[in-house]
Amino acid sequence: MSAGSSADADRDALKRAAAEAAVELVEDGMIVGLGTGSTAAFAVDALARRHRQGLRFLGIPTSEQTAVQAREAGIPLTSFAEHQQIDLTIDGADEVERGTLNLIKGLGGALLREKIVAAASRRLAIIVDGAKLVDRLGARTPVPVEVLAFGLEATQASLEMLGASARLRLVPTGDPFVTDSANRILDCSFGPIADPARLEERIGRVVGVVESGLFISRADPVFVADAAGVHRLDSARAHRGSPPILVVMGVSGSGKSTIAEELAARLGWSFEEGDALHPETNVAKMHAGIPLTDSDRQPWLERVAAWIDGQRAKKQPGIITCSALKRSYRQIIIGDRPEVRLVYLRGDRDLIAQRLAGRKGHFMQTSLLRSQIDTLEEPGPEEDPLTVDVEPPASQVAETIIRLLGTSATTSQSVATPRRIE
């Protein structure tokens, strides 16, 4: 066996191991999304074996290729006409961003159907070998963008205006690659992507674009196989209450807004600046250097709680900044809301004072720092905070928070109770 063949065999063994781990998530009665590509094919094989052993489930394939494989393997298939909600989808990925678990998919040509299936799934389990992990999406792989054939050249020019080097995907004969939906694919190289959620949104606004291969805040969990074995990575969304809402707290000058904006950009979650919810009377007081009283803060805290409840009602993750200095304040905004997680930004007083002194145009006066520090009641273990030091750069602090969220995820949570298949 040549060195190249041996390396391919080793890589296939890793993919198969990751697929076997993911398939263990499938339970009797589930509707299962079946991914496309060489890695997902190993999952289909593993599911077929489990079906022969007595596990009962129905599959919804993400491509004609996968549908053929599943039928030949004896997996019973269904469609969205019968089942609009999928319990679990198992698929591969071309790149997985460490920490966020954001993805690039679509090198196999099925990104549109893969995203439709992922969007309809309660959970999306991703299987990869270790070579697919990257620090930033786009570092090695272009972003596939599915586009209409009509006006393709104009669409390509619009994507290049976003900073892409866009190339039409071809088959070996030199003809354009045609997707299962009769569209074309432009492979768009952006280099390392700092804000993948914003890029996904900007690509989506281009007329002629059908869908992109950026999968933001969808994967959970990711199974990674390498020489050391199979590792499970859990998303920041995997939380005691899901989807999570983060309250980023700390005294003024701790960097709440900057860090929360960095988190929102990396995770693709909604962000609200808590200070913007202050009544005008509070803003006027702080402009004048007058400390706020508990009665001053009450309507503000109620507005923060209302924003949190709005995200809960929409079942959407979110991030909001709030000084939340006292336990009584945190009881108002967090209380018994299981989705809410407290992120406490802790820093040295001199460092924070220095940052406050350099801040321009904010209504919070430097003279009020002493009153904030005197008021601060640091969260204790019973509040289950994620406590991080604010001395490093904001991007590094955000990376730490994302890592801690994944590490502290409730990995034992089960997929929603599957429907019974008659």
Secondary structure, DSSP 8 states (H G I E B T S, - for coil): --HHHHHHHHHHHHHHHHHHHHHTT--TTEEEEE--SHHHHHHHHHHHHHHHTT--EEEEESSHHHHHHHHHHT--B--TTT-S-EEEEEE--SEEETTT--EE--TTS-HHHHHHHHHTEEEEEEEEEGGGEESSTTSSS-EEEEE-STTHHHHHHHHHHTT-EEEE-B-TTSSB---TTS-EEEEEE--S-S-HHHHHHHHHTSTTEEEESEE-S-EEEEEEEETTEEEEE--TT--SSSS-EEEEE-STTS-HHHHHHHHHHHHT-EEE-GGGGS-HHHHHHHHTT----HHHHHHHHHHHHHHHHHHHHHT--EEEE----SHHHHHHHTTT-TTEEEEEEE--HHHHHHHHHT--S-SS-GGGHHHHHHH-----GGG--EEEESSS-HHHHHHHHHHHHHHTS-TT----------
